[in-house]
Structures are given as C-alpha cells and as structure tokens.
Amino acid sequence: MQGRRFRLIGYDSPETSPHAECLAEADLGEETVSAVQEIFRDADHVQILFRGVDEYGRGRAHVYLDGVHVGHLLEQRGLAQRWNEDRSEAKPSWCE
C-alpha cells in the first residue's frame, strides 16, 4: 500500500508543492503528509472503499483507520475540510 495516492471522498486537504496555490498551503500539505504517515503507522486496521478514479489517476476512496474516516482524523488536526466534490460547492482555500 506504500506510495499509493487516494483522493479522500468528502474531504479536501492542502496540496504539497508544486501543486499548492501558496506557500502556506505547501507547508500545510507537508504537515498533512507527515500526519497521514503517523496515523497509518499507529492504526491496527485499515479499510479502503474504492469509488473509482479522479481526473489525476488517483483512486477515489473512503479510507478508515480503526473505524474512523481518515478525513475526520485530519480535520481534527486542521489538515482537512469537509467538501463534497460532486456538488457545485467551491473547493476550500488553504491560502486565506
């Protein structure tokens, strides 16, 4: 599973460089990468529910660690925001 990229369904998280829109987003993106590595390392059970592929070739999925959605875990740390990509809702900004 190492190195596999997923688009978390229902959440948005900051991008890393060079895809970030600003330096603050890039910094948060790096913090998010570290947090994801930590929470996966500490989890006993991983469940991935695939729901297709996004326009960048990433698997779209709900990912649960020990029964808790990864997006929720990141949201608690300020590293994700709820976002429904299927609606006309604007993507959250990490540069404000």
Secondary structure, DSSP 8 states (H G I E B T S, - for coil): -TT--EEETTEE----TTT-SSHHHHHHHHHHHHHHHHHHHH-S-EEEEEEEE-TTS-EEEEEEETTEEHHHHHHHTTS-EE--TTSS-----S--
